[in-house]
Every structure is written in C-alpha cells, then in structure tokens.
Amino acid sequence: MRDEPFLRAADEHSSALEVHLAVVGIVPCKVTAENGPMQRGDLLVTSSVPGHAMRGTDNKRMLGAVVGKALEPLDRGTGTIQVLVTLQ
C-alpha cells in the first residue's frame, strides 16, 4: 500500500526533474482563483499560473481539458485544496 496519492516520475540522472502524477483519487492540488471563486464541485482546468489549476467556466472548451473536481472552496488568491482526480 502506498502512502503517497501519486506516482513519482523522475529522470534517473537528476532528482531535480522529479514530477508527481496523480491519475485517480483524492489529492492535494495547487489552485488559483484567477477565473473566479471556486466552489465544491467545480471542474478544474489548467491556469496561466504554472503548476496551478483554476475553475473552468466554458463547457465547450473544457472537453478533454478537465484535471479534476474541487472538493473544497477557494475564495481568492492561490492555495492548495483537495481535488478528485479520475482519468477519463
């Protein structure tokens, strides 16, 4: 049983290139409220802030771009919230 909710992918020659990848489950996610306040249940997409997700608002553009579902709110700024990730 794993203690971490993600896979560790790394370059065998440099630990500086390590990336954490979640494909299913509830995981912490860095988010930004740049696209408006986030509520529980909002679908999240990539944002202009590197390494952060934001609330998706355009259903037509979100097809295939959703990274997860917010399980916690974020009113403003940036933060880390719990997100449900399911590979679709």
C-alpha positions as YAML, in Angstrom:
chain: A
units: angstrom
residues:
- id: 1
  name: MET
  ca: [0.00, 0.00, 0.00]
- id: 2
  name: ARG
  ca: [1.31, 3.42, -0.95]
- id: 3
  name: ASP
  ca: [1.40, 6.37, 1.47]
- id: 4
  name: GLU
  ca: [1.52, 8.89, -1.38]
- id: 5
  name: PRO
  ca: [-1.51, 9.63, -3.61]
- id: 6
  name: PHE
  ca: [0.62, 10.00, -6.73]
- id: 7
  name: LEU
  ca: [3.22, 8.30, -8.90]
- id: 8
  name: ARG
  ca: [6.78, 9.58, -8.80]
- id: 9
  name: ALA
  ca: [8.32, 10.07, -12.23]
- id: 10
  name: ALA
  ca: [11.96, 11.12, -12.32]
- id: 11
  name: ASP
  ca: [14.92, 11.35, -14.63]
- id: 12
  name: GLU
  ca: [17.36, 8.64, -13.50]
- id: 13
  name: HIS
  ca: [20.23, 11.14, -13.75]
- id: 14
  name: SER
  ca: [18.70, 14.11, -11.91]
- id: 15
  name: SER
  ca: [16.33, 14.23, -8.95]
- id: 16
  name: ALA
  ca: [15.63, 17.89, -9.83]
- id: 17
  name: LEU
  ca: [13.41, 16.67, -12.68]
- id: 18
  name: GLU
  ca: [11.04, 14.69, -10.42]
- id: 19
  name: VAL
  ca: [7.34, 15.05, -11.21]
- id: 20
  name: HIS
  ca: [4.36, 13.85, -9.15]
- id: 21
  name: LEU
  ca: [1.46, 12.49, -11.22]
- id: 22
  name: ALA
  ca: [-1.97, 11.56, -9.88]
- id: 23
  name: VAL
  ca: [-4.26, 9.53, -12.14]
- id: 24
  name: VAL
  ca: [-7.10, 8.66, -9.75]
- id: 25
  name: GLY
  ca: [-8.11, 9.53, -6.20]
- id: 26
  name: ILE
  ca: [-8.30, 12.50, -3.86]
- id: 27
  name: VAL
  ca: [-5.12, 14.54, -3.95]
- id: 28
  name: PRO
  ca: [-3.91, 17.99, -2.92]
- id: 29
  name: CYS
  ca: [-3.77, 20.43, -5.83]
- id: 30
  name: LYS
  ca: [-2.40, 23.97, -6.13]
- id: 31
  name: VAL
  ca: [-5.16, 26.26, -7.38]
- id: 32
  name: THR
  ca: [-5.76, 29.89, -8.23]
- id: 33
  name: ALA
  ca: [-8.96, 31.94, -8.19]
- id: 34
  name: GLU
  ca: [-7.92, 33.83, -11.33]
- id: 35
  name: ASN
  ca: [-11.10, 32.67, -13.09]
- id: 36
  name: GLY
  ca: [-13.38, 33.47, -10.15]
- id: 37
  name: PRO
  ca: [-14.04, 31.95, -6.72]
- id: 38
  name: MET
  ca: [-14.01, 28.16, -6.60]
- id: 39
  name: GLN
  ca: [-16.82, 26.13, -5.02]
- id: 40
  name: ARG
  ca: [-17.06, 22.45, -4.15]
- id: 41
  name: GLY
  ca: [-17.94, 20.53, -7.31]
- id: 42
  name: ASP
  ca: [-16.37, 22.99, -9.78]
- id: 43
  name: LEU
  ca: [-14.45, 21.35, -12.60]
- id: 44
  name: LEU
  ca: [-10.81, 22.45, -12.73]
- id: 45
  name: VAL
  ca: [-8.62, 23.18, -15.75]
- id: 46
  name: THR
  ca: [-5.06, 24.45, -16.18]
- id: 47
  name: SER
  ca: [-4.42, 28.13, -15.45]
- id: 48
  name: SER
  ca: [-1.91, 30.74, -16.56]
- id: 49
  name: VAL
  ca: [-0.12, 30.30, -13.21]
- id: 50
  name: PRO
  ca: [2.42, 27.48, -13.75]
- id: 51
  name: GLY
  ca: [1.57, 24.36, -11.74]
- id: 52
  name: HIS
  ca: [-1.89, 25.61, -10.71]
- id: 53
  name: ALA
  ca: [-5.45, 24.74, -11.72]
- id: 54
  name: MET
  ca: [-8.41, 27.13, -11.91]
- id: 55
  name: ARG
  ca: [-12.18, 26.90, -12.12]
- id: 56
  name: GLY
  ca: [-13.37, 26.06, -15.63]
- id: 57
  name: THR
  ca: [-16.24, 28.17, -16.95]
- id: 58
  name: ASP
  ca: [-16.52, 27.46, -20.69]
- id: 59
  name: ASN
  ca: [-18.05, 23.98, -21.07]
- id: 60
  name: LYS
  ca: [-17.31, 23.87, -24.80]
- id: 61
  name: ARG
  ca: [-13.58, 24.46, -24.26]
- id: 62
  name: MET
  ca: [-13.32, 22.19, -21.19]
- id: 63
  name: LEU
  ca: [-13.95, 18.93, -23.08]
- id: 64
  name: GLY
  ca: [-10.80, 16.86, -22.56]
- id: 65
  name: ALA
  ca: [-9.14, 19.60, -20.51]
- id: 66
  name: VAL
  ca: [-10.55, 18.91, -17.02]
- id: 67
  name: VAL
  ca: [-7.89, 17.93, -14.48]
- id: 68
  name: GLY
  ca: [-10.23, 17.26, -11.56]
- id: 69
  name: LYS
  ca: [-13.18, 18.31, -9.40]
- id: 70
  name: ALA
  ca: [-12.79, 20.72, -6.48]
- id: 71
  name: LEU
  ca: [-13.70, 19.20, -3.11]
- id: 72
  name: GLU
  ca: [-13.04, 22.45, -1.22]
- id: 73
  name: PRO
  ca: [-13.71, 26.13, -1.93]
- id: 74
  name: LEU
  ca: [-11.16, 28.88, -2.61]
- id: 75
  name: ASP
  ca: [-12.49, 32.44, -2.43]
- id: 76
  name: ARG
  ca: [-9.47, 34.37, -3.69]
- id: 77
  name: GLY
  ca: [-5.75, 34.23, -4.38]
- id: 78
  name: THR
  ca: [-3.92, 30.92, -4.54]
- id: 79
  name: GLY
  ca: [-3.91, 27.90, -2.27]
- id: 80
  name: THR
  ca: [-3.94, 24.13, -2.05]
- id: 81
  name: ILE
  ca: [-7.21, 22.23, -1.93]
- id: 82
  name: GLN
  ca: [-8.32, 18.61, -2.12]
- id: 83
  name: VAL
  ca: [-9.31, 17.57, -5.65]
- id: 84
  name: LEU
  ca: [-10.93, 14.41, -7.02]
- id: 85
  name: VAL
  ca: [-8.90, 13.14, -9.98]
- id: 86
  name: THR
  ca: [-10.26, 10.49, -12.34]
- id: 87
  name: LEU
  ca: [-8.59, 9.55, -15.59]
- id: 88
  name: GLN
  ca: [-11.23, 9.74, -18.35]
...
